[in-house]
Amino acid sequence: MKKISLFIGHRGTIVDYDENTLEAFDIAIKAGANCIELDVRRTKDRK
């Protein structure tokens, strides 16, 4: 079985962008992440 490494972008990258934003995810992928972990929360207005 071939072994692979996972490079997971936890909430994207927070170096230059706010976490959990599309911009942070894009930069994490460009930096080599092959997975993205994100948080999903319901807003106060439930949307």
N, C-alpha and C positions, 0 to 999 in steps of 0.2 A: 504494500500500500504506500502510495506517495504521500509524504508529509508536506503540509503547507503551513505557512505562517499567516496569521490574521493580524492586520494592523487596523485597530478600531479607533475611529475618531470619536472620542467621548464628547458628546454635545457639539461636535464640529471642532473648531479650534478657537480658543478665546484670546489668542495673542493680538490679533488686529480687529476682530469682530465680536459682537455679542454672541454668547453661546446660544445654541438651538436656533440659529438663523440660517437661511439658505446660503448666505454669503460664507458663514463659518463652515458649513458642510462642503461647499464648493472648494474652499481652500484646503480643507482636510483631505479631500480626494486628490487634489492636485499635488499634495505633499506626500501621497503614497498610501493613504488609508484605503482599504478595500471593503470596509464596513463602517457604518455610522450608527452610533447609539444616540438616541434622543429621548427627551422627556416630553410626555403629553399631559397637559393639564387642562381642566375645564376652567374657563374664565368666570368671573363673578356674574356675568350676564348669561352664563351657561352656554356659550358659543365656542 
